[in-house]
């Protein structure tokens, strides 16, 4: 299921099973040890998914057909954070 958009949950509100993938999983940055670990865990990623790879310290987004480095180049997590915060 592709992302359902944005939803702000209220304190105590129950996250329904039908909302878990579309709101929680698709809108989080998942952490994996390597590309191999990510491929094993996510055989069919959906467009917009984000991942952080520990072995290369990189953040990537799934374009719908392939994983792309955030910022258009291979950039370490620390550098990406500084650029976004600047």
C-alpha positions as CSV (number, residue, x, y, z in Angstrom):
1,X,0.0,0.0,0.0
2,X,1.4,3.4,-0.9
3,X,1.4,6.1,1.7
4,X,-2.0,7.4,2.9
5,X,-0.8,11.0,3.3
6,X,-0.2,12.7,6.6
7,X,-2.1,12.1,9.8
8,X,-1.6,13.7,13.2
9,X,-2.7,11.3,15.9
10,X,-4.1,12.4,19.2
11,X,-2.9,11.2,22.5
12,X,-4.6,7.8,23.3
13,X,-5.8,7.4,19.7
14,X,-5.5,3.8,18.5
15,X,-3.5,3.1,15.3
16,X,-5.6,0.7,13.3
17,X,-3.9,-2.2,11.5
18,X,-5.1,-0.8,8.2
19,X,-3.3,2.5,9.0
20,X,0.0,0.9,10.1
21,X,1.7,0.6,6.7
22,X,0.3,3.7,5.1
23,X,0.9,6.1,8.0
24,X,3.6,4.6,10.3
25,X,5.9,2.5,8.1
26,X,5.8,4.4,4.9
27,X,6.5,7.6,6.7
28,X,9.4,6.5,8.8
29,X,13.1,6.2,8.1
30,X,13.9,2.6,8.5
31,X,17.4,1.6,9.7
32,X,19.3,-1.3,8.1
33,X,22.9,-2.7,8.4
34,X,23.4,-2.8,4.6
35,X,21.7,-2.8,1.2
36,X,21.5,-6.6,1.4
37,X,19.7,-6.5,4.7
38,X,17.3,-3.9,3.4
39,X,16.6,-5.9,0.2
40,X,15.9,-9.0,2.3
41,X,13.5,-7.1,4.6
42,X,11.8,-5.0,1.9
43,X,11.5,-7.1,-1.3
44,X,8.8,-4.8,-2.6
45,X,9.4,-1.2,-1.4
46,X,6.9,1.5,-2.2
47,X,7.6,5.0,-3.6
48,X,8.6,7.5,-0.9
49,X,10.1,5.0,1.5
50,X,13.2,6.2,3.3
51,X,16.1,4.1,4.7
52,X,19.3,4.7,6.6
53,X,22.2,2.3,5.9
54,X,24.6,1.9,8.8
55,X,27.5,0.5,6.7
56,X,27.7,3.5,4.5
57,X,26.1,6.1,6.8
58,X,23.7,7.1,4.0
59,X,20.1,8.0,3.7
60,X,18.2,6.9,0.6
61,X,14.6,7.2,-0.8
62,X,12.8,4.8,-3.0
63,X,11.7,6.6,-6.2
64,X,9.2,3.9,-7.3
65,X,11.8,2.1,-9.4
66,X,15.1,2.3,-7.5
67,X,16.8,3.6,-4.3
68,X,18.3,7.1,-4.7
69,X,20.7,8.9,-2.4
70,X,19.0,11.8,-0.6
71,X,20.4,15.1,-2.0
72,X,21.3,13.5,-5.4
73,X,24.7,12.2,-4.3
74,X,26.1,9.8,-1.8
75,X,26.1,11.9,1.3
76,X,26.7,10.8,4.9
77,X,24.0,11.1,7.4
78,X,25.8,13.8,9.4
79,X,26.3,15.9,6.2
80,X,22.7,15.5,5.2
81,X,21.5,16.6,8.6
82,X,23.7,19.7,8.6
83,X,22.6,20.6,5.1
84,X,18.9,20.3,6.0
85,X,19.4,22.3,9.2
86,X,21.3,25.1,7.5
